[in-house]
């Protein structure tokens, strides 16, 4: 078996040592070609080598992991992002549809990240832009979200999403231009990350963008009429929450 090479980048020496030991213990097929603790040191190493895997911490002492990628835009390495337990960073990765390892991680999570990295392409520039914007401005409403379909990753404007509908373990996005996008994540996944941004789950199967609501009809069990004339049922337990949300717009 041909050995894979890996470059490890983290500004915390103990974190670097832990990752190095875990790779040596659980993944002896991976040859560690170098370690770096800053944007500058990582960039110098990448100028002379192209490792198969790049373990890249987001926050570095002299900048961020994004700076490393901007300095080396033609990097062929599969990137495995590493981040600390920060709710804003985690949400940013979900918006960008980019995989990551959350510190502290266990051996199974490390193995899963390596297997995913082997199979996947490098995140595209739009995805990295979504991630960078969300991390740099954690309290600001994101402008875009990455949607991972069966054959591509599509970056869309949050304000263009009219409504999301559950389809078992998938979610169908209805866009303002009439486009439909089927994504391999549950509705609960998107309801959790979008709830702070004027999206409301009004039914077990439906999540709506409140800005596209035309009216709420109380008869026939209660339902929402959207600007595109779609009628969305409202569950009994959600009625008061829907009324309060619409009054607050």
C-alpha positions in Angstrom: 0.0 0.0 0.0 1.3 3.4 -1.0 1.7 5.6 2.1 -0.2 8.8 2.3 1.6 12.0 3.4 0.2 14.5 5.8 1.0 18.0 7.0 -0.3 19.0 10.4 -1.0 22.7 11.2 -2.0 23.9 14.7 -0.8 26.7 16.9 -1.1 24.7 20.1 2.0 22.4 20.6 0.0 19.9 22.7 -2.7 19.6 20.0 0.0 19.0 17.4 1.6 16.3 19.5 -1.8 14.6 20.2 -2.7 14.5 16.5 0.8 13.2 15.6 0.5 10.4 18.2 -3.0 9.5 17.1 -2.0 9.2 13.5 1.1 7.1 14.3 -1.0 4.8 16.5 -4.2 4.4 14.5 -3.0 5.3 11.0 0.5 4.1 10.4 -0.1 4.2 6.7 0.0 8.0 6.9 3.5 9.5 6.8 3.7 12.8 8.6 5.8 15.0 6.3 5.8 18.0 8.6 4.2 20.1 11.3 3.5 23.9 11.4 2.2 26.2 14.1 1.4 29.4 12.0 0.3 30.7 8.6 3.9 31.6 7.8 5.5 28.2 8.8 2.7 26.2 7.0 3.0 28.3 3.9 6.8 27.7 3.8 6.3 24.0 4.0 3.6 23.9 1.3 5.9 25.8 -1.0 8.2 22.8 -1.1 5.7 19.9 -0.7 2.1 18.9 -1.7 1.0 16.4 1.0 -2.0 14.2 0.4 -3.7 15.4 3.5 -3.6 18.8 5.2 -4.9 18.9 8.8 -5.6 22.6 9.2 -6.6 24.4 12.3 -8.9 27.4 11.7 -7.5 29.9 14.3 -3.7 30.3 14.1 -1.6 32.8 16.0 -0.7 34.9 13.0 -3.9 34.5 11.1 -6.3 31.7 10.0 -6.3 28.5 8.1 -8.0 30.5 5.3 -4.9 32.6 4.9 -2.9 29.4 4.2 -5.4 28.4 1.5 -5.4 31.8 -0.1 -1.6 31.8 -0.3 -1.8 28.4 -2.0 -4.9 28.6 -4.2 -3.8 25.6 -6.4 -3.3 23.3 -3.4 -4.1 19.7 -4.3 -4.1 18.4 -0.8 -7.3 17.1 0.8 -8.0 19.5 3.6 -9.3 18.2 7.0 -10.3 21.2 9.0 -9.8 21.1 12.8 -11.7 23.4 15.2 -12.2 23.8 18.9 -15.6 23.4 20.5 -17.1 26.7 19.5 -20.8 26.9 18.6 -20.3 29.7 16.1 -17.5 27.8 14.3 -19.6 24.6 14.2 -22.6 26.5 12.7 -20.2 28.0 10.1 -19.1 24.6 9.0 -22.7 23.4 8.7 -23.6 26.5 6.6 -20.7 25.8 4.3 -21.4 22.0 4.1 -17.8 21.3 4.9 -16.7 18.5 7.1 -14.5 19.1 10.2 -13.0 17.5 13.3 -14.1 19.0 16.5 -11.5 19.1 19.3 -11.3 17.0 21.4 -12.0 14.1 19.0 -11.9 10.4 19.4 -10.1 7.8 17.2 -13.3 6.9 15.4 -14.0 10.5 14.4 -10.4 10.9 13.2 -10.7 7.8 11.0 -14.0 8.9 9.6 -12.6 12.3 8.7 -9.7 10.7 6.9 -11.9 8.4 5.0 -14.2 11.3 3.9 -11.1 13.3 2.9 -9.9 10.5 0.7 -13.2 10.4 -1.2 -14.0 14.1 -1.4 -12.8 16.9 -3.5 -11.3 20.0 -2.1 -14.0 22.5 -0.9 -14.7 25.0 -3.7 -14.1 28.7 -3.4 -17.7 29.5 -2.8 -17.9 27.0 0.1 -14.8 28.5 1.7 -16.2 32.0 1.3 -19.4 30.9 3.1 -17.3 29.4 5.9 -14.9 32.3 6.2 -17.8 34.9 6.3 -19.6 32.9 9.0 -16.5 32.5 11.2 -15.3 36.1 10.8 -18.8 37.6 11.5 -20.4 35.0 13.9 -23.2 37.3 15.1 -24.2 38.5 11.6 -26.9 36.9 9.6 -25.2 34.7 6.9 -25.9 35.7 3.3 -25.4 32.2 1.8 -25.6 28.5 2.6 -24.1 25.5 0.8 -26.5 22.7 -0.2 -25.0 19.3 -0.7 -27.0 17.4 -3.4 -26.2 14.0 -4.8 -24.0 15.3 -7.5 -22.8 18.7 -6.5 -22.6 21.4 -3.9 -24.8 24.4 -4.6 -24.3 27.7 -2.8 -27.5 29.7 -2.6 -28.7 33.0 -1.0 -30.5 32.5 2.2 -33.0 35.1 1.2 -33.9 33.1 -1.9 -35.1 30.1 0.1 -38.9 30.1 0.3 -39.7 26.9 2.0 -38.2 23.5 2.9 -40.0 20.2 2.9 -39.0 17.0 4.6 -38.6 13.9 2.4 -37.7 11.2 4.9 -33.9 11.7 5.5 -33.7 14.3 2.7 -34.9 17.9 2.5 -36.3 19.6 -0.6 -35.6 23.3 -0.9 -38.1 25.4 -2.8 -36.3 28.5 -4.2 -37.7 31.9 -5.2 -37.0 31.3 -8.9 -39.0 28.1 -8.8 -36.0 25.8 -8.6 -36.1 22.7 -6.3 -33.0 21.3 -4.7 -32.9 17.9 -2.9 -30.3 17.8 -0.1 -29.2 14.7 1.8 -29.8 16.1 5.3 -32.9 15.9 7.5 -35.3 18.8 7.9 -34.4 19.0 11.6 -30.8 19.6 10.7 -31.7 22.7 8.7 -34.4 23.8 11.2 -31.8 23.9 13.9 -29.2 26.0 12.0 -31.8 28.4 10.3 -34.1 29.1 13.3 -32.2 32.2 14.2 -32.6 33.7 10.8 -36.4 34.1 10.3 -37.0 30.5 9.4 -39.7 28.7 11.3 -40.7 25.0 11.4 -44.5 25.2 11.3 -45.1 21.5 10.9 -43.2 18.2 11.2 -42.6 18.3 7.4 -42.3 22.0 6.7 -39.9 24.8 7.4 -40.7 28.3 6.0 -38.9 31.6 5.4 -41.2 34.0 7.3 -40.4 36.8 4.8 -42.3 34.9 2.1 -45.5 34.5 4.1 -48.5 36.1 2.5 -51.1 35.2 5.1 -52.0 32.8 7.8 -55.5 31.3 7.5 -56.9 30.0 10.8 -59.7 27.9 9.2 -59.4 24.3 8.0 -57.0 23.5 10.8 -54.7 26.4 10.0 -52.3 26.9 7.1 -49.8 29.4 5.7 -50.1 30.9 2.2 -46.8 31.8 0.7 -46.1 34.5 -2.0 -45.7 31.7 -4.5 -49.3 30.6 -3.7 -48.1 27.4 -1.9 -50.2 26.4 1.1 -48.3 25.0 4.0 -50.1 23.2 6.9 -49.5 24.4 10.4 -49.5 21.8 13.2 -51.8 22.5 16.2 -48.8 22.8 18.6 -47.2 25.4 16.4 -50.1 27.8 15.9 -49.3 30.2 18.8 -45.6 30.2 17.8 -46.6 31.0 14.2 -48.9 33.9 15.2 -46.2 35.4 17.5 -43.5 35.1 14.8 -45.7 36.8 12.2 -46.6 39.6 14.6 -43.0 40.2 15.3 -42.1 40.8 11.6 
